[in-house]
Amino acid sequence: MNGMALDFSAKGLENGLRLLAPATLLFAMFMLSVSALPLPHIGPIKPLWLLMLVYYWSIYRPAIMPPWLCFMMGLLFDFISGLPLGGNAAIFTLVQMIVRDQRRFLMGQPYITIWAVFSLVATLTLFSQWSLYGLVSNGFAPVTPVAVSLIATIALFPLVTLLLIVVHRVLPEIQKKFP
């Protein structure tokens, strides 16, 4: 054998079930991301649910959201959403790598700083998506829906963070790869 034995003890099974929590949440956020939220008088908006996960896990549990997963998730999102293939893959991977590199700084900050940095990341992400789509489609979409999605993303981040904290607390202690 390769030295990695499956652990079928009660503790091993419990840890396995606990590790399903982030995968389940990722699936749910992915499903939310490919659909729009209808708002009266405004129209459909698409908060950046997946970006919230990439950002949070890159700070607090980077082993859950490695660069290859960000890339594959972004590629699948692009494919399903009909967006330029590879755009979100590159954006999510870049965000993961930059945030992960700054995690020591971010972990020592109050929540308001975490939120402010996320707001900056979300703004840059949406602007990049809007620009890329405009360049590929030879015409830029109206900026109002993008601005509304940005406001919704920033406003919903604290609620999503609460959910992520709960999931984080049920995760088993594992050997950490990152400082």
C-alpha positions in Angstrom: 0.0 0.0 0.0 1.0 3.6 -0.3 0.9 4.3 3.4 -2.5 5.9 3.4 -5.0 3.6 5.0 -8.7 4.3 5.1 -9.9 4.9 8.6 -13.2 3.1 9.2 -13.3 3.8 12.9 -16.1 5.9 14.4 -13.8 8.9 14.6 -12.6 8.4 11.0 -16.2 8.2 9.7 -17.2 11.2 11.7 -14.3 13.2 10.2 -15.3 12.0 6.7 -18.8 13.2 7.2 -17.6 16.5 8.6 -15.5 17.0 5.5 -18.6 16.7 3.4 -19.9 20.0 4.8 -17.6 22.3 2.7 -18.3 20.2 -0.4 -22.0 20.4 0.1 -21.8 24.2 0.7 -19.7 24.5 -2.5 -22.3 22.7 -4.5 -25.1 24.9 -3.0 -23.2 28.1 -3.7 -22.4 26.9 -7.3 -26.1 26.3 -7.9 -26.9 29.8 -6.5 -24.2 31.3 -8.8 -25.6 29.9 -12.0 -29.1 31.4 -11.2 -30.0 35.0 -10.8 -32.0 36.5 -7.8 -35.0 38.4 -9.1 -35.4 41.8 -7.4 -38.5 43.9 -8.0 -37.9 47.1 -9.9 -34.3 46.2 -10.5 -34.3 42.9 -12.3 -32.2 39.8 -11.8 -28.9 40.1 -10.0 -26.1 37.6 -9.5 -24.1 38.0 -6.3 -20.6 36.4 -6.4 -21.4 33.4 -4.2 -18.4 31.4 -5.4 -16.0 34.3 -4.8 -17.2 34.5 -1.2 -16.1 30.9 -0.7 -12.8 31.3 -2.5 -12.0 34.3 -0.4 -13.0 32.9 3.0 -11.4 29.5 2.6 -8.2 31.0 1.2 -7.8 32.8 4.4 -9.0 30.3 7.0 -8.6 26.9 5.5 -6.7 27.1 2.2 -6.4 23.3 1.9 -10.2 23.2 1.2 -9.9 25.6 -1.7 -6.6 24.8 -3.6 -5.8 26.6 -6.8 -6.7 23.6 -9.0 -10.2 23.5 -7.5 -10.7 27.3 -8.1 -9.6 26.8 -11.7 -11.9 23.8 -12.3 -14.8 25.5 -10.5 -14.3 28.7 -12.6 -14.1 26.8 -15.8 -17.3 24.8 -15.1 -19.0 28.1 -14.0 -18.0 29.7 -17.3 -19.2 26.8 -19.3 -22.6 26.5 -17.6 -23.1 30.3 -17.6 -22.1 30.9 -21.2 -19.3 33.3 -20.2 -16.0 33.5 -21.9 -14.3 30.2 -21.2 -11.4 30.5 -18.7 -12.3 34.0 -17.5 -13.6 33.0 -14.1 -11.2 30.2 -13.9 -8.3 32.7 -14.1 -10.0 35.1 -11.7 -10.8 32.6 -9.0 -7.4 31.1 -9.2 -5.7 34.5 -9.0 -7.9 35.6 -6.1 -7.1 32.3 -4.2 -3.4 32.7 -4.7 -3.2 36.3 -3.8 -5.5 36.0 -0.7 -3.7 32.8 0.4 -0.4 34.7 0.2 -1.8 37.5 2.4 -3.6 35.2 4.9 -1.2 35.8 7.8 -1.9 39.5 7.5 -5.7 39.0 7.1 -6.0 36.5 9.9 -4.8 39.1 12.4 -7.3 41.7 11.3 -10.7 42.6 12.7 -13.7 41.5 10.7 -14.3 45.0 9.2 -10.9 44.8 7.5 -11.7 41.3 6.2 -15.0 42.7 4.8 -13.3 45.8 3.3 -10.7 43.7 1.6 -13.4 41.4 0.3 -15.2 44.5 -1.0 -12.1 45.5 -3.0 -11.7 41.9 -4.3 -15.3 41.8 -5.3 -15.1 45.1 -7.1 -12.0 44.1 -9.0 -13.5 40.8 -9.9 -16.8 42.2 -11.2 -15.0 44.9 -13.1 -12.7 42.2 -14.7 -15.7 40.0 -15.6 -17.6 42.9 -17.1 -14.5 44.1 -19.1 -13.7 40.6 -20.3 -17.3 40.0 -21.4 -17.4 43.4 -23.1 -14.2 42.8 -25.0 -15.2 39.3 -26.1 -18.8 40.3 -27.1 -17.7 43.5 -28.9 -20.0 45.6 -26.7 -20.1 46.5 -23.0 -23.2 45.7 -21.0 -24.9 48.4 -18.9 -23.1 49.0 -15.7 -26.2 49.2 -13.5 -26.8 45.5 -13.1 -23.1 45.0 -12.4 -23.2 47.7 -9.7 -26.3 46.2 -8.1 -24.6 42.7 -8.1 -21.6 44.2 -6.4 -23.7 45.9 -3.7 -25.6 42.6 -3.2 -22.3 40.7 -3.0 -20.8 43.0 -0.4 -24.1 43.2 1.6 -24.5 39.4 1.6 -20.9 38.6 2.5 -21.4 38.9 6.3 -24.3 36.4 6.2 -22.4 34.0 4.1 -19.4 34.4 6.5 -21.6 33.3 9.4 -22.5 30.1 7.5 -18.9 29.5 6.7 -17.9 30.0 10.3 -20.4 27.3 11.3 -19.0 24.9 8.7 -15.5 25.8 9.7 -16.2 24.9 13.3 -17.5 21.4 12.4 -14.4 20.6 10.3 -12.0 18.1 11.9 -8.6 19.3 12.9 -6.2 18.3 10.1 -2.6 18.8 9.4 -2.2 22.3 8.1 -0.2 22.7 4.9 0.0 26.5 5.0 1.5 28.8 7.7 
